[in-house]
Each structure stands twice: as C-alpha cells, then as structure tokens.
Amino acid sequence: ILAALLVLPIIILGSWAYLAFFYMLAHSEEGIDLERSFRATWHKILSWWWLCLLMSLIILGGFFLFIVPGIIFAIWFSLYIYVFVSEDLKGMDALLRSKEYVQGRWWAVFGRGLFLILPLLGVLIVFGILTTILKVLLPQEIIAIILSVLWVGIYIPIYFYHYLIYKACRDTRPQFVGQPPSQKNKGWFVFSAIWGVAPMVYLIMFLVFVVMALSAVVN
C-alpha cells in the first residue's frame, strides 16, 4: 500500500506533464506556453487514462483476432493524442475521429510511421553501445542523466513530425472538425475491447484456480 501511495503521485505528475507537452505542441500556432498547457490539462488526466485503457483493449482484442486487425486499429487510432488535446474529444469519440482522419490513407500513415520507427531502432542500437562504453567511464547515475537528456532530444522531433501528420490529415478533411464523429463501426470496436478483456479474465480465473488447488493440496 505504501509503495502504491508513493508511485501514484509520480504517475499523476507524469501523465500531467505528458498531456501538457502535447497540448502545447497541438496549440503551438496559438502561442500557448507550458504554464497555460499545464493549467489546461489538469482536469483531463482521468479522461486520458480512460482513453489509453480503451484504446489498449481495442488494439489488444484486435491482436487476439489473428493479429492483423490489431495492426489496422493501431494505425487508425495513431492520431488519438492530438484529437484528445486539441479537439476536446474523449473516449471512443477521440478514437473514431482519429479513424476518420486516417481512413483512406492508412498506408500513407503506416509508411510515415515506419519512417519514424526504423531510425529509432538504429538509435536504440547506438544507445546500447554507448551505455556499454559509459559504464566503464562514469557512475550509473550520471549515465542515466545523459541518456535521459539524449532521449528528450530525440523524441521531441519525432513527436513534432507525428503532429505534422495529424495536422495534414485534419487540414485536408475540414468537414470533420467541430462535428461529432461518425459512430459507424463503433459496435465492432466495443466487441474488440471486450475480446481484449476476456483473455485476462480467463487468466485471472486460472491463477485463482491454481492457487486454490495448491492450497487444498498443502492443507
């Protein structure tokens, strides 16, 4: 319990800072600074957690449905964070709006995603080599600080490029902006989310059964 009480504030602050950064990025043309971004996103944290959980369950359910649907869903929903912070849509509506923007240009968005991921894999290899070298020369704490700074320097351009993808998709489909997203296929996504929960429920039930069986044997 004590550990949970210590970790929870860190999770809250991390989520808040994450949202504030993306809010500032999505409103960069309006000149909104970091302080205003923090004030604008404090009340969005719980909605953000729910959105992440919902998206994760839908994608997980898609992967359980022979993998390919999960990949399709992941690309459809890839713009969800910008929809959430800039268009004030929550939950399923944010996911459906992201899908509307990506619909018809799935391969283009997927290709740009690969453009981001492949260089990142190269960076990970370089970081692995760099960490191995630095371990001989510097204390672990200093290495952690150096790598954290380097990661920030790498991720900011990546996030900005991702935002440009969202902006291009939104600007070429202005008819969607300010309108409620279409609820078409919502039922399938709800089904996928439920399907994503089911294996975890079965796993928990199985573990409970194993523990009860072992307890019976011991007693």
Salt bridges, closest charged atoms under 4 A:
GLU29 OE2 - LYS167 NZ 3.51
GLU87 OE1 - ARG97 NH1 3.18
ASP88 OD1 - LYS44 NZ 2.74
GLU100 OE1 - ARG97 NE 2.77
ASP171 OD2 - LYS167 NZ 2.95
ASP171 OD1 - ARG170 NE 3.25
